[in-house]
Amino acid sequence: MDKQHIPESFGVFKPVGHVVITLRTAGDLQRAEAALKEQGFDAREIVHYTPAEMIDQVNAEVERASPLAAIGQDLNLIKAHRELAQAGCSFLVVHAPEQAHVDKVNAVAHRQKAVAAQRYGRFVTEELIDGDTGNQTNESPDAGLDDALITARR
C-alpha cells in the first residue's frame, strides 16, 4: 500500500491486512515508526499520514463513497479518522498480514500510547488498544460506535 494505491471497499479506505495506528502528535508518529523499523518492519510496509493528509483523503472518500459503504461501519470509521485528524492526530498504516506482525504492531502502539489501533480484516475491523469500545459488531451506521471511540480517546 502507498498513498497512490489506497485499498478501498465501496469507495472508502479499508486496508485489509493492515493495522492503522492513531497517534496524538507528529513526534509520537516518528517514535512509533522508528520502533516498528526496530521490530523488523521495512519502510515500504509503513505509510504515514499527517493530520492534513488524512482529512483530505477522508473528504475525498466521503464524496465518492458508494451508498453500500454506509451499510457497515467503514464510512463511520473514516469519519472518526477525520475527526481525530482534525484534533491533530497523525496516522501510521502498517502492513501486518500475520498475527505475529499484528502482535508487534500492537506492542508498539501500546508503548507509544496510541489513541487507537485498528486491525483491518476482510469482514471485521478490530480495535487493539485496551479500553476500546469493542469490535465493530453492530452493522448499523447509526450505532455511534466510532463516535464512542472518538469520545473515549479524548
N, C-alpha and C positions, 0 to 999 in steps of 0.2 A: 504494500500500500504506500502511496505517496499522495501529496495534495492534488496532483493532477489526475489521479486514478482512485477516486474515493469510492469505497464499496457502499452500495446503496440497496435498499429494498423499498419499492414503491416510491422512489424519488427522495428518500431520506437516508441519512447516514446510518449504516448498520455494518460495522466492521467485524463480521463473524470470524472467530479465531483470534481475536484481539482483546486486549484489556485497555480501557480508557481510564486514565488516572486524572483526576481533577485536583489541581494544586493551588494554594492560595496566592502565591507570588511567583514572579519570574525566577527569583533566587531558588525557591523550592523546586521549581521545574528543573533548573540547572543541576541541583544536587541530586534529584531523583534520576535524571538522565545519566549522570556520571555513575551513580550507584548501579543502575541497570547495566551499563557497559562493564563495570567491575564484575558483575554477575555473569558476564559472557554474552550479553546481547550485542549484536552488531549494530552499528549506526543505521544501517538500512532497515532494521527491524523496529526502529523508533521514529515516530513522526511527532513533532511538537507544534502546538498551536498557541499563538498569543491570544489574549482576550479578543482583540480586534479581528483576527483571522477567524476565530470561532463564530463570532457574531455575524460576520459577513457570510460564512458558509451556511449557518442556520437560516439566515434571512433568505438566501437564495433557495435553499431546500424547501422552506415553508411555502414559498411562492409556486414552486413546481411540483410539490408533493401530490401524489395520487390520492384520491379520496380513500383508497384502501389503506393508506398509511395511518389513518385516524382510527382504524378498527382496533388495533392493538395499542401498545404503549410507545412505539417507535417515535411517533410525532411528538408526544408529550416529553419523551426523553431528550430529544434535540432542543425542544423549547426550554427544558430545565438547563441544558448546557448553555444556552444563550443567556439565561438569567444569571447563571454562575459566572459566565464571561463578563457580563455587564457589571458584576460585583468585583471584577478584577482577577478572576481565576484564570490560570493557564492550564493547558491540557497536554498529556502525552498519550499517544496511541501506540501500543506495544504489541507486536506480533507474538502471540502466545498460543500456539496450536495444541500443545500438550499440557497435561496437568502439572508436570514438573516446571514448565515455563510459567504457568499461572501462579504457582506457589512462590517462585522467585519474584515475580512482579508484585504479588500481594505483600510479600515481606518488605519490599522497598516502599510500597505505598504506605504501609503502616509505619515504618521508620520515619518517613518524611511527613507523617501526619496529614496525609491526603484528605481532602474534603470528601472525595468519593472515588471508587474504583469499580467499574463495571466490566464483567466478563461477558462478551457477546457470543452467544451460541446461536445456532440456526433458528431455534424457536423461543428460547428464553434468554433474557438478559439478567445476569445475576450480580447483585451488589456484594462486593467483597469486604468492605470496611465494617468493622464492629460498630454496633449501634445503628445499623442500617434500618431502613424501613421495610426490609424484606424483599424477596424476589417479586418481580412484576408478574403476579399471577392472575389478577383480575383484568380481563381484556377490555374493560370499558375505559375509554379515554376520559370519562367524567369522574373516574375513581380518585383522581388527585394524588396518585402515588408519587409522581415526580415532584409535585408541589410540596408534598411532605418531605421529600428528600432535600429540597432546597431549604425549607424551613428548619429541618433538623441540623443542617450543616452551618447555619449562621451562628 
